Amino acid sequence: MPVKTDRIDARNIAWALQAGWFRTVHVKSQETHKLRALLRSRAMLVKTRASLDNHLRGILKAFGRKVGRVAVGRFEARVGELVEGDAILEETVMAVLRTRREVVDRLADLHRLVLEAAKADPVCQRLMTAPGVGPVTALAYRTAVEDPGRFRKSSLLGAHFGLTPRKYASGETDRNGRITKCGDRMMRSLLCEAATVLLTRVRRWTWLKRWGVAVARRRGARRAQVAVARRLAVILHRMWVDGTAFQTSRSAAVA
């Protein structure tokens, strides 16, 4: 506009509202925001712990001392064994290990709060009946959606979390790209993690795992992970709306 003032902006906004040229936005409750803050803080501490672990591995590798594959609980003891007898290296590493120990303790506190919140919520308990879905994923899904009624169809959840492919169609050109990665990044990551657990670690065979394994054989593991994650997002919404637990057999799920 050649002339832009606050009065003109207010008038244009009023005209847009009167004409209905707007889309309503869902505003989450304060309780949901608190749970989201809890989940994001936990994720930040997990990332910090991994960064400290990689830093220590890099320091020791320069001296020909490899930590190797160890459990999270044995990492500190393993590093202590590698630097024992070297005063300067031991003092340097122990300073980082003390910070890591504090991070691990605070992470345990936040994880306990997540478990308590998921246990106290009946929706989370129902969502956790799906294979591969744990307390963190269930609580994150619960807070990301909050109100399942704001989605007309369960199939919209895949696009809402950015798990559907990009599309470019113009003239004679029509191609699909990679996933859009729109929406909640943390939820998308957790859904992909749940899909990986379902495909690789869950031993019980269900119709969903059988379908995911078939996709992996045809299209590869990476595509299968995204496909199962997208389908999990849809299934969890349907379970929430219907008030039912996950059905292991396809016939029972359809019925």
C-alpha positions as a Python dict, from the first residue, in 0.01 Angstrom:
ca = {
    (1, 'M'): (0, 0, 0),
    (2, 'P'): (132, 347, -79),
    (3, 'V'): (-8, 468, 253),
    (4, 'K'): (26, 229, 549),
    (5, 'T'): (-88, 328, 896),
    (6, 'D'): (-216, 146, 1203),
    (7, 'R'): (-566, 276, 1133),
    (8, 'I'): (-564, 138, 777),
    (9, 'D'): (-425, -198, 903),
    (10, 'A'): (-702, -221, 1164),
    (11, 'R'): (-966, -143, 901),
    (12, 'N'): (-829, -408, 662),
    (13, 'I'): (-821, -667, 940),
    (14, 'A'): (-1183, -583, 1027),
    (15, 'W'): (-1285, -627, 662),
    (16, 'A'): (-1105, -963, 645),
    (17, 'L'): (-1284, -1084, 958),
    (18, 'Q'): (-1620, -965, 828),
    (19, 'A'): (-1564, -1145, 498),
    (20, 'G'): (-1448, -1462, 671),
    (21, 'W'): (-1100, -1458, 514),
    (22, 'F'): (-927, -1616, 808),
    (23, 'R'): (-852, -1954, 955),
    (24, 'T'): (-902, -2028, 1323),
    (25, 'V'): (-595, -2124, 1523),
    (26, 'H'): (-600, -2374, 1807),
    (27, 'V'): (-449, -2230, 2126),
    (28, 'K'): (-317, -2490, 2367),
    (29, 'S'): (-393, -2471, 2739),
    (30, 'Q'): (-140, -2371, 3003),
    (31, 'E'): (-128, -2728, 3133),
    (32, 'T'): (-36, -2855, 2789),
    (33, 'H'): (235, -2591, 2755),
    (34, 'K'): (382, -2705, 3088),
    (35, 'L'): (399, -3065, 2968),
    (36, 'R'): (554, -2952, 2640),
    (37, 'A'): (816, -2759, 2836),
    (38, 'L'): (889, -3076, 3035),
    (39, 'L'): (933, -3282, 2717),
    (40, 'R'): (1153, -3021, 2548),
    (41, 'S'): (1371, -2986, 2856),
    (42, 'R'): (1414, -3362, 2872),
    (43, 'A'): (1507, -3371, 2502),
    (44, 'M'): (1760, -3092, 2559),
    (45, 'L'): (1928, -3288, 2839),
    (46, 'V'): (1940, -3602, 2626),
    (47, 'K'): (2111, -3402, 2352),
    (48, 'T'): (2352, -3248, 2604),
    (49, 'R'): (2448, -3588, 2743),
    (50, 'A'): (2514, -3721, 2393),
    (51, 'S'): (2724, -3413, 2312),
    (52, 'L'): (2936, -3461, 2627),
    (53, 'D'): (2980, -3831, 2548),
    (54, 'N'): (3097, -3753, 2194),
    (55, 'H'): (3332, -3485, 2326),
    (56, 'L'): (3497, -3734, 2562),
    (57, 'R'): (3521, -3998, 2292),
    (58, 'G'): (3693, -3750, 2064),
    (59, 'I'): (3945, -3647, 2330),
    (60, 'L'): (4040, -4005, 2414),
    (61, 'K'): (4053, -4114, 2051),
    (62, 'A'): (4333, -3862, 1989),
    (63, 'F'): (4543, -4059, 2237),
    (64, 'G'): (4454, -4396, 2090),
    (65, 'R'): (4207, -4484, 2366),
    (66, 'K'): (3870, -4597, 2235),
    (67, 'V'): (3566, -4608, 2462),
    (68, 'G'): (3381, -4854, 2242),
    (69, 'R'): (3017, -4949, 2278),
    (70, 'V'): (2912, -4927, 2643),
    (71, 'A'): (2584, -4875, 2823),
    (72, 'V'): (2494, -4526, 2941),
    (73, 'G'): (2533, -4630, 3303),
    (74, 'R'): (2885, -4771, 3248),
    (75, 'F'): (3018, -4485, 3037),
    (76, 'E'): (3175, -4294, 3326),
    (77, 'A'): (3348, -4603, 3467),
    (78, 'R'): (3482, -4695, 3123),
    (79, 'V'): (3626, -4348, 3068),
    (80, 'G'): (3782, -4356, 3415),
    (81, 'E'): (3960, -4679, 3329),
    (82, 'L'): (4106, -4532, 3011),
    (83, 'V'): (4253, -4220, 3175),
    (84, 'E'): (4377, -4385, 3493),
    (85, 'G'): (4745, -4306, 3559),
    (86, 'D'): (4761, -3992, 3342),
    (87, 'A'): (4730, -3693, 3577),
    (88, 'I'): (4664, -3417, 3323),
    (89, 'L'): (4428, -3622, 3108),
    (90, 'E'): (4247, -3755, 3413),
    (91, 'E'): (4188, -3405, 3553),
    (92, 'T'): (4062, -3281, 3216),
    (93, 'V'): (3824, -3570, 3162),
    (94, 'M'): (3693, -3576, 3519),
    (95, 'A'): (3586, -3211, 3490),
    (96, 'V'): (3361, -3306, 3197),
    (97, 'L'): (3244, -3622, 3371),
    (98, 'R'): (3128, -3424, 3674),
    (99, 'T'): (2916, -3208, 3444),
    (100, 'R'): (2786, -3518, 3269),
    (101, 'R'): (2692, -3676, 3603),
    (102, 'E'): (2483, -3372, 3692),
    (103, 'V'): (2313, -3380, 3352),
    (104, 'V'): (2232, -3750, 3393),
    (105, 'D'): (2084, -3691, 3739),
    (106, 'R'): (1864, -3404, 3620),
    (107, 'L'): (1760, -3609, 3317),
    (108, 'A'): (1650, -3890, 3547),
    (109, 'D'): (1438, -3642, 3745),
    (110, 'L'): (1263, -3510, 3434),
    (111, 'H'): (1213, -3860, 3295),
    (112, 'R'): (1044, -3961, 3620),
    (113, 'L'): (805, -3665, 3583),
    (114, 'V'): (726, -3775, 3227),
    (115, 'L'): (648, -4128, 3344),
    (116, 'E'): (421, -3998, 3619),
    (117, 'A'): (234, -3769, 3380),
    (118, 'A'): (185, -4049, 3125),
    (119, 'K'): (71, -4293, 3393),
    (120, 'A'): (-187, -4048, 3529),
    (121, 'D'): (-337, -3976, 3186),
    (122, 'P'): (-586, -4236, 3053),
    (123, 'V'): (-533, -4120, 2695),
    (124, 'C'): (-160, -4184, 2720),
    (125, 'Q'): (-226, -4527, 2867),
    (126, 'R'): (-444, -4610, 2569),
    (127, 'L'): (-191, -4479, 2319),
    (128, 'M'): (84, -4689, 2477),
    (129, 'T'): (-99, -5007, 2379),
    (130, 'A'): (33, -4946, 2026),
    (131, 'P'): (363, -5130, 1966),
    (132, 'G'): (670, -4908, 1978),
    (133, 'V'): (489, -4624, 2157),
    (134, 'G'): (631, -4551, 2502),
    (135, 'P'): (548, -4288, 2767),
    (136, 'V'): (752, -4011, 2603),
    (137, 'T'): (594, -4060, 2258),
    (138, 'A'): (244, -4096, 2406),
    (139, 'L'): (272, -3780, 2616),
    (140, 'A'): (422, -3586, 2325),
    (141, 'Y'): (137, -3698, 2098),
    (142, 'R'): (-118, -3611, 2366),
    (143, 'T'): (16, -3258, 2397),
    (144, 'A'): (77, -3207, 2025),
    (145, 'V'): (-281, -3290, 1932),
    (146, 'E'): (-453, -3198, 2261),
    (147, 'D'): (-800, -3189, 2101),
    (148, 'P'): (-859, -3473, 1851),
    (149, 'G'): (-1185, -3313, 1741),
    (150, 'R'): (-1006, -3034, 1557),
    (151, 'F'): (-907, -3284, 1285),
    (152, 'R'): (-1192, -3389, 1056),
    (153, 'K'): (-1014, -3708, 950),
    (154, 'S'): (-743, -3917, 1113),
    (155, 'S'): (-554, -3926, 782),
    (156, 'L'): (-478, -3554, 822),
    (157, 'L'): (-236, -3627, 1107),
    (158, 'G'): (34, -3751, 869),
    (159, 'A'): (42, -3416, 689),
    (160, 'H'): (7, -3225, 1018),
    (161, 'F'): (336, -3371, 1143),
    (162, 'G'): (515, -3330, 809),
    (163, 'L'): (530, -3701, 721),
    (164, 'T'): (372, -3677, 376),
    (165, 'P'): (577, -3628, 54),
    (166, 'R'): (617, -3293, -117),
    (167, 'K'): (423, -3245, -439),
    (168, 'Y'): (508, -3037, -747),
    (169, 'A'): (264, -3044, -1034),
    (170, 'S'): (271, -2784, -1312),
    (171, 'G'): (188, -2845, -1676),
    (172, 'E'): (342, -3175, -1778),
    (173, 'T'): (558, -3189, -1465),
    (174, 'D'): (426, -3401, -1180),
    (175, 'R'): (668, -3529, -922),
    (176, 'N'): (677, -3622, -554),
    (177, 'G'): (966, -3524, -331),
    (178, 'R'): (1079, -3600, 20),
    (179, 'I'): (857, -3548, 322),
    (180, 'T'): (755, -3189, 394),
    (181, 'K'): (891, -3185, 754),
    (182, 'C'): (620, -2937, 851),
    (183, 'G'): (472, -2907, 1197),
    (184, 'D'): (607, -3037, 1527),
    (185, 'R'): (969, -3147, 1478),
    (186, 'M'): (992, -3325, 1814),
    (187, 'M'): (674, -3524, 1751),
    (188, 'R'): (790, -3621, 1403),
    (189, 'S'): (1122, -3743, 1544),
    (190, 'L'): (949, -3944, 1817),
    (191, 'L'): (710, -4105, 1570),
    (192, 'C'): (1004, -4210, 1352),
    (193, 'E'): (1179, -4346, 1659),
    (194, 'A'): (866, -4543, 1755),
    (195, 'A'): (848, -4680, 1400),
    (196, 'T'): (1210, -4795, 1420),
    (197, 'V'): (1145, -4968, 1753),
    (198, 'L'): (840, -5138, 1606),
    (199, 'L'): (1030, -5265, 1302),
    (200, 'T'): (1353, -5373, 1475),
    (201, 'R'): (1297, -5437, 1844),
    (202, 'V'): (934, -5538, 1900),
    (203, 'R'): (922, -5916, 1866),
    (204, 'R'): (547, -5958, 1871),
    (205, 'W'): (404, -5974, 1520),
    (206, 'T'): (111, -5744, 1450),
    (207, 'W'): (-60, -5641, 1128),
    (208, 'L'): (122, -5306, 1146),
    (209, 'K'): (466, -5466, 1178),
    (210, 'R'): (388, -5708, 897),
    (211, 'W'): (287, -5417, 677),
    (212, 'G'): (601, -5220, 768),
    (213, 'V'): (831, -5514, 698),
    (214, 'A'): (666, -5559, 358),
    (215, 'V'): (728, -5192, 276),
    (216, 'A'): (1092, -5227, 388),
    (217, 'R'): (1143, -5521, 150),
    (218, 'R'): (997, -5329, -142),
    (219, 'R'): (1123, -4974, -80),
    (220, 'G'): (1399, -4994, 182),
    (221, 'A'): (1429, -4938, 556),
    (222, 'R'): (1428, -4556, 547),
    (223, 'R'): (1105, -4534, 349),
    (224, 'A'): (948, -4799, 570),
    (225, 'Q'): (1037, -4601, 881),
    (226, 'V'): (860, -4290, 751),
    (227, 'A'): (564, -4491, 624),
    (228, 'V'): (513, -4664, 960),
    (229, 'A'): (557, -4334, 1146),
    (230, 'R'): (290, -4172, 929),
    (231, 'R'): (55, -4463, 981),
    (232, 'L'): (119, -4459, 1356),
    (233, 'A'): (15, -4093, 1368),
    (234, 'V'): (-314, -4183, 1198),
    (235, 'I'): (-376, -4492, 1412),
    (236, 'L'): (-311, -4312, 1741),
    (237, 'H'): (-565, -4045, 1650),
    (238, 'R'): (-824, -4307, 1559),
    (239, 'M'): (-761, -4491, 1888),
    (240, 'W'): (-805, -4164, 2077),
    (241, 'V'): (-1130, -4074, 1902),
    (242, 'D'): (-1282, -4423, 1927),
    (243, 'G'): (-1159, -4484, 2282),
    (244, 'T'): (-1015, -4824, 2187),
    (245, 'A'): (-681, -4996, 2241),
    (246, 'F'): (-454, -5110, 1960),
    (247, 'Q'): (-572, -5426, 1784),
    (248, 'T'): (-296, -5671, 1698),
    (249, 'S'): (-487, -5839, 1415),
    (250, 'R'): (-611, -5663, 1104),
    (251, 'S'): (-956, -5821, 1119),
    (252, 'A'): (-1010, -5703, 1477),
    (253, 'A'): (-890, -5352, 1388),
    (254, 'V'): (-1131, -5328, 1097),
    (255, 'A'): (-1420, -5466, 1301),
}
